[in-house]
Each structure stands twice: as C-alpha cells, then as structure tokens.
Amino acid sequence: MIRINENYTKLVSTYLFSEVARRVDEFQKSHPDRRIVRLGIGDVTLPLTPAVVAAFQAAVAEMGKDATFRGYGPDLGYDFLRKAIAEGDFRAHGAEVSAEEVFISDGSKCDTANIQELFAVDIRIAIPDPVYPVYVDTNVMAGRTGPWRDGRYGGVIYLDCTEDNGFVPDPPRSRVDLVYLCFPNNPTGATITRAQLAAWVSYARASRALILYDAAYVSYIRDESLPQSIFEIPGSRECAIEFRSFSKTAGFTGTRCAFTVIPKECMAWDAEGGAHPLHELWSRRMSTKFNGVSYPVQRAAAAVYTPQGLKETRGLSDFYLGNAKIIRDRMTGMGFPCIGGEDSPYIWAQVKMDSWKFFDLLLDKAGVVVTPGAGFGACGEGYARISAFNSREKVELAMEKMEAVASELRE
C-alpha cells in the first residue's frame, strides 16, 4: 500500500497565515457591511516601477519574435542578472561575491525551504523564536524534529529572542550544525549589528556549523552602520549561505524572482569527514528540480540595478518605511511599546495579552487585521506583528480605527 511521510502528521494542524485568513473570512461573512483593513500579511501594494515594467514589456516582446525568442533558460539564471546582483548587492558593499555564486530562483521562501534537502536528517538545528514558520515546518517535514509539545517541537534548539536581548539571539553554548538567522527580522523587525553577526560567524567556523542567512528585507536598512550582507563579515564565505528576494525590494511578490548566494568555499561534510562544496550540491539540486525563472522576469529584475531602477525601487522602500513610522509612532502613543519599523517594514508591538485574543478583539472592535505573535513561536506570545505593506490611506485609517477603541484593546 502507498504510505505517507508520517513527519507531516507532526505539523501543527494549521499554517499561521491560513488560520489568520480563515478567521478573517469568517468574520467578514458574519459582518458583510464592516470594512476590514489588513495589516497582517507581508504582501506589497505598490505597483512595479516604470523601469521594471519597461524591461518586462521589452522582454515579452522579444519572446514574440523568431530572432529573439528563447526557450529553456539556464537552470541557475541568466548571466546578465547574476552579474548585476553580484556587483550591485555585494561587491558595491565590500562583499566579494562572484556571479557564479548567485543562483536565481522564484522565491526566497522556496529556497529557504528547499535548502535543507542538502543536509543529513540527524543534524542539530538552531532556530530563533519567534521565527518565520517555514524554517521550522520544513525541518519537521524532513524528520529532523520530535513531536509538538508545549508549544515547541522536540529536537530543535530554540534561540529565544526577547526584549532582554533586543530580539537578537546569542550563539548557543551547546554545539549545533545548522543555524537560521533572518535580519532585518521577520517578524520582529529587529536588526543585527556587525559585531553581533561577527560573533555568529566565529561560532559557526569553530563548530563547523552552517548559517542560513535570510536577508529578504535588506533594502529597508537605512542605518549605514548595519551590515548589508553576512558576506561583509570576514570568514563568512566558509560558513554561510545568504537568501534574498525581489519581492519586498521591487514589488515582485506576484512576479516571482529571488536568489541564493553560496560561496565556493562553503563546505559540508559526510559521515567519514570528507568535505563537499555546497555550491556544487545546490547546483545539482537546482538543475535536477528546477527549470529556471522566465526570461522576461529576469530582465525585469535586472532593471532594478539600472540607475533609474535603483532610484525607483528605493522610493518603494522609502514609502513603506513611511508607513512603518506612522504605525510605530501611533501604536506607541496608544500605549503599546514597539520595536522594528525603522530599518524594517514590520513593527513588533507588545500587546500585553494573549496574542490570538488581541487578534480577535482588534478584528471585532476595529476591523483591523494584524498577525498574532504566538503564531511565530512561544516567545511571540504577548506581541503582534504589524505590516507596513499597504496604502498610506489604509494605514492612516487602521490607526484611526485602533485609536478609537484603544482603551478596549488594553483591557
């Protein structure tokens, strides 16, 4: 008989954002006349910029002509985009990354989920809490964890991110093999300093561990003292992989383009201690399981690195950071302490009650949707993630609606 992968039965029954959507849908059906403002999911609202659209359209036109039509593209990405990324996102900031080390994909969520296929099932993994759920769930699916009990999976080393450590975890005292880090952080909006990141690189090198560094929100950093890439840290090329996306940088959530950087020096080991370049393993995996991102999408992504594209996409992140400032300032004024929202599009608000209760109360009283912190892990209890990805009008409206019932939200 056909059997299932029983690791799937260990998963908490409902994915966080699916549960949020279910509750909102039920509320809307029961209150069809109520207007709902959504500040929960991290989906962009501004359209693609003119430079990106022009490149996209020109590439589509090429696909309609015999002389310029293209079929299957390179599995790992077109050289024009890989070179633009290596120069614009890394070498321009002092990080030595070559075009050959850049792998183009259709999303960072996919890459951060799929990369764990390269590693043994019995490795020890360390994951921050609170955390983007995909890091945890994909390791559950692979069989690296025990069952869910008391709000956490057995077999995982959780790195508590709390107010006491500024929501930036220190390396653990015990030895681990694989570490997930995300900065600017989703969900907390916290950022990591160069010294803090250097401590993690030192730990990884000493432990022969690997850091999976998710930098999907790097375009929101305005503090020039903060690292733009883990590869700015000496020694990181031996022990780190970095993930980035055009989704929040250039509005590609519906267009789909991202990339992963794996330095050629980055190694993992087999049971006999033999070293294997992860660059080669990921290349093999991608060429086997992926047919590449479409040519028009890659041309559109490359337009981000033109002078006009850089100016326009900077304007996108400036706009959302403006939203974030409004949210942070007004939430603080309502008596909810916040972090994030300065070098990040997310605001992490301390709501001082059960986070799902706050979610339901806010939806009922104000018709505003946020994401309950408990959905990101045990350390997220008592917090809510608020997304700046919306129109200015809707952000202002959401804050007005919340201010009108602020006393009830603090009950």
Buried (B, 14 or more C-beta within 10 A) or exposed (E): EEEEEEBEEBBBEEBBBEBBBEBBEEBBEEEEEEEBBBBBBBBBBBEBBEBBBBBBEBBBEBEEEEEEEEEEBBBBBBEBBBBBBBBBBBBEBEBEBBBBBBBBBBBBBBBBBBBBEBBEEEBBBBBBBBBBBBBBBBBBBBBBBEEBEEEBBEBBBBBBBEEEEBBBBEBBEEBBBBBBBBBBBBBBBBBBBEEBBBBBBBBBBEBBBBBBBBBBBBBBBEEEEBBBBBBBBEEBBBBBBBBBBBBBBBBBBEBBBBBBBBBEBBBBEEEEEEEEBBBEBBBEBBEEEBEBBBBBBBBBBBBBBBEBBBEBBEEBBEBBBEBBBBBBBBBBEBEBEBBBBBBBBBBBBBBBBBBBEBBBBBBBBBBBBBBBBBBBBBBBBBBBBBBBBBEEEBBBBBBEBBBEBBEEBEE
